[in-house]
């Protein structure tokens, strides 16, 4: 029983798309000479390897991973705490403005349905494509679940929470990248304020 559980855990670990590795002297040199780098309290960068795993959209993975790779090379990725606080009713409230993504979703649906005036079936398909999808808590969901507005520059890596940082991407892929990035940094004990470099590996 224990052996089977270890095998399952090993399989799940191997399927994670993000892994923190040690930074080399060349990494540190490149980061410190990057123009427009973010404040990092003098910390040396960590390197995170990103790998596309089974079930992930190649288009979304390539788009997001290459954007993060470029931002990291420019010194613009720093581990950032996305804060949570307790509201008056005792529930945890994420203080970031959720209306940014909901407005982006609404504008997209209105724009796309307008292209199919007089065709209720096509409009319904548009609404289905851009519908809100809530996977089980602690899960990135399952492949083929549709699209979601994605913060290309991850909020947990200091990205801005505004419409200019949003892109419609495969929901499963972008959520898995975000979840696995957090898991990798948590497991490696990466402190907030630590700069991050991203490498894409096969």
C-alpha positions as CSV (number, residue, x, y, z in Angstrom):
1,X,0.0,0.0,0.0
2,X,2.8,2.4,1.0
3,X,4.7,1.5,-2.1
4,X,1.7,2.2,-4.4
5,X,1.2,5.6,-2.7
6,X,4.9,6.5,-3.2
7,X,4.6,5.5,-6.9
8,X,1.5,7.7,-7.3
9,X,3.3,10.6,-5.6
10,X,6.4,10.2,-7.7
11,X,4.2,10.1,-10.9
12,X,2.4,13.3,-9.8
13,X,5.8,15.0,-9.0
14,X,7.2,14.1,-12.4
15,X,4.1,15.6,-14.1
16,X,4.6,19.0,-12.5
17,X,5.6,21.6,-15.0
18,X,7.8,23.8,-12.7
19,X,11.0,23.0,-10.8
20,X,13.4,25.3,-9.0
21,X,17.0,24.7,-9.8
22,X,20.2,26.4,-8.5
23,X,21.2,29.6,-10.2
24,X,24.6,29.7,-11.8
25,X,27.1,32.6,-11.6
26,X,26.1,33.4,-15.2
27,X,22.5,33.7,-14.2
28,X,23.4,36.1,-11.4
29,X,25.5,38.2,-13.8
30,X,22.8,38.4,-16.4
31,X,20.1,39.3,-13.9
32,X,22.2,42.1,-12.3
33,X,23.0,43.6,-15.7
34,X,19.3,43.5,-16.8
35,X,17.8,46.9,-17.5
36,X,14.7,48.0,-15.7
37,X,15.0,45.2,-13.1
38,X,12.6,45.1,-10.1
39,X,13.8,45.8,-6.6
40,X,14.9,42.6,-5.0
41,X,16.6,43.5,-1.7
42,X,19.9,42.3,-3.0
43,X,18.8,38.7,-3.2
44,X,20.4,36.5,-5.8
45,X,17.9,35.0,-8.3
46,X,16.5,31.5,-8.4
47,X,16.0,29.7,-11.6
48,X,12.7,27.9,-12.4
49,X,12.5,25.4,-15.2
50,X,9.2,25.2,-17.0
51,X,8.3,22.0,-18.9
52,X,5.1,21.3,-20.9
53,X,3.4,18.2,-19.5
54,X,0.7,15.9,-20.7
55,X,-2.6,17.6,-21.4
56,X,-1.3,21.1,-21.6
57,X,-2.0,23.3,-24.6
58,X,1.1,23.8,-26.6
59,X,0.0,27.3,-27.8
60,X,-0.8,28.6,-24.3
61,X,2.3,27.0,-22.7
62,X,4.6,28.5,-25.4
63,X,3.0,31.9,-25.1
64,X,3.1,32.1,-21.3
65,X,6.4,30.4,-20.8
66,X,8.2,32.6,-23.3
67,X,6.6,35.7,-21.9
68,X,7.8,34.7,-18.4
69,X,11.3,33.8,-19.8
70,X,11.6,37.2,-21.4
71,X,10.4,39.0,-18.2
72,X,12.8,37.1,-16.1
73,X,15.7,38.0,-18.4
74,X,14.7,41.6,-18.0
75,X,14.8,41.4,-14.2
76,X,11.1,41.9,-13.9
77,X,10.1,38.7,-12.1
78,X,10.2,38.8,-8.3
79,X,8.3,36.5,-6.0
80,X,5.4,38.5,-4.7
81,X,2.9,37.7,-2.0
82,X,-0.6,38.0,-3.3
83,X,-2.2,39.0,0.1
84,X,-5.3,37.6,1.6
85,X,-7.2,39.1,4.6
86,X,-10.2,38.3,6.7
87,X,-13.3,40.3,6.0
88,X,-15.9,41.4,8.6
89,X,-17.8,38.1,8.3
90,X,-14.6,36.1,9.1
91,X,-14.2,34.8,5.6
92,X,-10.9,35.3,3.7
93,X,-11.1,38.0,1.1
94,X,-8.6,38.5,-1.7
95,X,-8.1,42.2,-1.9
96,X,-7.2,42.3,-5.5
97,X,-9.9,43.7,-7.8
98,X,-11.8,40.7,-9.2
99,X,-13.8,43.1,-11.4
100,X,-10.8,43.4,-13.7
101,X,-11.2,39.9,-15.0
102,X,-15.0,39.9,-14.8
103,X,-15.2,43.1,-16.8
104,X,-12.7,41.7,-19.3
105,X,-14.9,38.5,-19.6
106,X,-18.1,40.5,-20.1
107,X,-16.6,42.8,-22.7
108,X,-15.3,39.8,-24.7
109,X,-18.6,38.0,-24.6
110,X,-20.5,41.2,-25.7
111,X,-18.0,41.7,-28.5
112,X,-18.1,38.1,-29.8
113,X,-21.8,37.6,-29.5
114,X,-22.4,40.9,-31.5
115,X,-20.7,39.1,-34.4
116,X,-23.5,36.5,-34.4
117,X,-26.6,38.7,-34.3
118,X,-29.7,36.7,-35.2
119,X,-27.9,33.4,-34.5
120,X,-28.9,32.3,-31.0
121,X,-27.0,29.0,-31.2
122,X,-23.8,30.7,-32.1
123,X,-24.2,33.2,-29.4
124,X,-24.9,30.5,-26.9
125,X,-21.6,28.8,-28.0
126,X,-19.7,32.0,-27.4
127,X,-21.1,32.3,-23.9
128,X,-20.2,28.7,-23.2
129,X,-16.7,29.2,-24.4
130,X,-16.1,32.2,-22.2
131,X,-18.2,31.0,-19.2
132,X,-16.8,31.2,-15.7
133,X,-15.2,27.9,-14.7
134,X,-14.5,27.0,-11.1
135,X,-12.4,23.8,-10.7
136,X,-12.4,21.9,-7.4
137,X,-10.6,23.7,-4.6
138,X,-6.8,23.0,-4.8
139,X,-7.1,21.8,-8.4
140,X,-6.2,23.4,-11.7
141,X,-9.2,21.5,-13.2
142,X,-9.0,19.2,-16.2
143,X,-7.8,19.6,-19.8
144,X,-10.3,20.8,-22.4
145,X,-12.2,22.9,-19.9
146,X,-12.1,26.0,-22.1
147,X,-10.5,29.5,-21.8
148,X,-10.0,32.0,-19.1
149,X,-8.5,35.5,-18.8
150,X,-4.9,34.8,-17.7
151,X,-2.4,37.2,-16.1
152,X,0.5,36.5,-18.5
153,X,2.9,38.2,-16.0
154,X,1.9,36.1,-13.0
155,X,0.6,38.1,-10.0
156,X,2.7,35.9,-7.7
157,X,5.8,37.1,-9.7
158,X,4.9,40.8,-9.4
159,X,2.6,41.2,-12.4
160,X,0.1,44.0,-12.6
161,X,-3.6,43.3,-12.0
162,X,-5.0,45.2,-15.0
163,X,-6.5,44.4,-18.4
164,X,-3.3,45.0,-20.3
165,X,-1.8,42.0,-18.5
166,X,-4.7,39.7,-19.4
167,X,-4.9,37.2,-22.3
168,X,-7.5,34.6,-23.1
169,X,-5.7,31.3,-22.7
170,X,-6.4,27.6,-22.2
171,X,-7.7,27.5,-18.6
172,X,-6.2,24.2,-17.6
173,X,-2.7,25.1,-18.9
174,X,-2.4,28.5,-17.4
175,X,-3.9,27.4,-14.1
176,X,-1.5,24.5,-13.9
177,X,1.5,26.7,-14.6
178,X,0.5,29.1,-11.9
179,X,-0.2,26.4,-9.3
180,X,3.0,24.5,-10.1
181,X,5.1,27.7,-9.9
182,X,3.8,28.3,-6.4
183,X,4.3,24.7,-5.4
184,X,7.9,24.7,-6.7
185,X,8.7,28.0,-4.9
186,X,7.1,26.8,-1.6
187,X,8.9,23.5,-1.7
188,X,12.2,25.2,-2.3
189,X,11.7,27.8,0.4
190,X,11.9,30.7,-2.0
191,X,11.4,33.9,0.0
192,X,9.2,36.8,-1.1
193,X,11.3,39.5,-2.7
194,X,13.5,36.9,-4.4
195,X,14.1,37.5,-8.2
196,X,13.2,34.7,-10.5
197,X,14.6,33.6,-13.9
198,X,12.6,31.2,-16.0
199,X,14.1,28.6,-18.4
200,X,12.0,26.5,-20.8
201,X,13.2,22.9,-21.0
202,X,12.0,20.0,-23.2
